[in-house]
Amino acid sequence: MSRLPPLNSIRAFEAAGRHLSFTRAAEELCVTHGAVSHQVKTLEEWLGVPLFRRLGQSVQLTDQGRLYLATVSPALSAIASASRSLSRHEVLRVNALPSFIMRWLFPRLVSFRAAHPTIEVDISSGLEPVEELSGDIDVIIRREPDTVPGLVKRKFIPEMHFPVCAPSLLKDGRLEGIGDLRHHTLLHCQARPTVWNDWLKAFWQDSLVPAQSLQLEHLYFALQAALDGLGVAMGPSSLVASDVASGRLVIPFGRRMLPCRNYFMILRQERQHDPVVKTFCDWLEREGEQFESDLGVILEKVFSADRYC
């Protein structure tokens, strides 16, 4: 067998090449910046070619480095996949938005675990851009991201925004038209700061001033506040469908809905054919299709009620 370069040096190079940063590679590998630099230098000396150009605080791959990374990344992924396939207990790492995890993913995850008991789904939450996440994440779930080199994305849930509130806010007859929002509190969240303005502008009410505005840190808090009758929230369809179906939330203004960025699953190119990753993503796609069908039924039932006739 041909002599192989040091594996630790290859891991350090692959992480640094993927991030184009020794610092972020060090964070991913839980080592120091100096350790990554040393391992990369060791690999360059072993190969006899420079893999990076050092540009002050940043680095760029050389032509040889780009070619080497294109081969090394899939090889490391294949090793990881082969190792996992020999284990009876496989771990899949998923990162998603916090509110999505709590209100959409968790209620459905029990069915995946029942069908695939040997796959442990390790879920982390985050709001950071996909390119800043650790390289050991298998599946990332975000509203439609920008194109990022080395990543592939698959849409699995379409989404719309529309106002929602507790049924109690309708009882006094002061929320029959959009203009009536001037008597109510609008619930905002930091993650979607413009959504109320976008919706009001879409329906020619951008000059409307509500009685109060309540800023909340997370979307989940805004939706819970709506459930508790504190005001009117802008509800993403994927996160409020079950509450609308049960009657815990109502849609006060009918079909006045604003299309928005859809949800995507994002994968690293070298991992998209990994059997465990593919199993989870195929399940996620089926769940998305079922949700879209169920949402259509829910909305038709709601809008056929007397209030909307």
Rosetta blueprint (number, residue, H / E / L):
1 M L
2 S L
3 R L
4 L L
5 P L
6 P L
7 L H
8 N H
9 S H
10 I H
11 R H
12 A H
13 F H
14 E H
15 A H
16 A H
17 G H
18 R H
19 H H
20 L L
21 S L
22 F H
23 T H
24 R H
25 A H
26 A H
27 E H
28 E H
29 L H
30 C L
31 V L
32 T L
33 H H
34 G H
35 A H
36 V H
37 S H
38 H H
39 Q H
40 V H
41 K H
42 T H
43 L H
44 E H
45 E H
46 W H
47 L H
48 G L
49 V L
50 P L
51 L L
52 F E
53 R E
54 R E
55 L E
56 G L
57 Q L
58 S E
59 V E
60 Q E
61 L E
62 T L
63 D H
64 Q H
65 G H
66 R H
67 L H
68 Y H
69 L H
70 A H
71 T H
72 V H
73 S H
74 P H
75 A H
76 L H
77 S H
78 A H
79 I H
80 A H
81 S H
82 A H
83 S H
84 R H
85 S H
86 L L
87 S L
88 R L
89 H L
90 E E
91 V E
92 L E
93 R E
94 V E
95 N E
96 A E
97 L L
98 P H
99 S H
100 F H
101 I H
102 M H
103 R H
104 W H
105 L H
106 F H
107 P H
108 R H
109 L H
110 V H
111 S H
112 F H
113 R H
114 A H
115 A H
116 H L
117 P L
118 T L
119 I E
120 E E
121 V E
122 D E
123 I E
124 S E
125 S E
126 G L
127 L L
128 E L
129 P L
130 V H
131 E H
132 E H
133 L L
134 S L
135 G L
136 D L
137 I L
138 D L
139 V E
140 I E
141 I E
142 R E
143 R E
144 E L
145 P L
146 D L
147 T L
148 V L
149 P L
150 G L
151 L E
152 V E
153 K E
154 R E
155 K E
156 F E
157 I E
158 P L
159 E L
160 M E
161 H E
162 F E
163 P E
164 V E
165 C E
166 A L
167 P H
168 S H
169 L H
170 L H
171 K L
172 D L
173 G L
174 R L
175 L L
176 E L
177 G L
178 I H
179 G H
180 D H
181 L H
182 R H
183 H H
184 H L
185 T E
186 L E
187 L E
188 H E
189 C E
190 Q L
191 A L
192 R L
193 P L
194 T L
195 V H
196 W H
197 N H
198 D H
199 W H
200 L H
201 K H
202 A H
203 F L
204 W L
205 Q L
206 D L
207 S L
208 L L
209 V L
210 P L
211 A L
212 Q E
213 S E
214 L E
215 Q E
216 L E
217 E L
218 H L
219 L H
220 Y H
221 F H
222 A H
223 L H
224 Q H
225 A H
226 A H
227 L H
228 D L
229 G L
230 L L
231 G L
232 V E
233 A E
234 M E
235 G E
236 P E
237 S H
238 S H
239 L H
240 V H
241 A H
242 S H
243 D H
244 V H
245 A H
246 S H
247 G L
248 R L
249 L L
250 V E
251 I L
252 P L
253 F L
254 G L
255 R L
256 R L
257 M L
258 L E
259 P E
260 C L
261 R L
262 N L
263 Y E
264 F E
265 M E
266 I E
267 L E
268 R E
269 Q H
270 E H
271 R H
272 Q L
273 H L
274 D L
275 P H
276 V H
277 V H
278 K H
279 T H
280 F H
281 C H
282 D H
283 W H
284 L H
285 E H
286 R H
287 E H
288 G H
289 E H
290 Q H
291 F H
292 E H
293 S H
294 D H
295 L H
296 G H
297 V H
298 I H
299 L H
300 E H
301 K H
302 V H
303 F H
304 S L
305 A L
306 D H
307 R H
308 Y H
309 C L
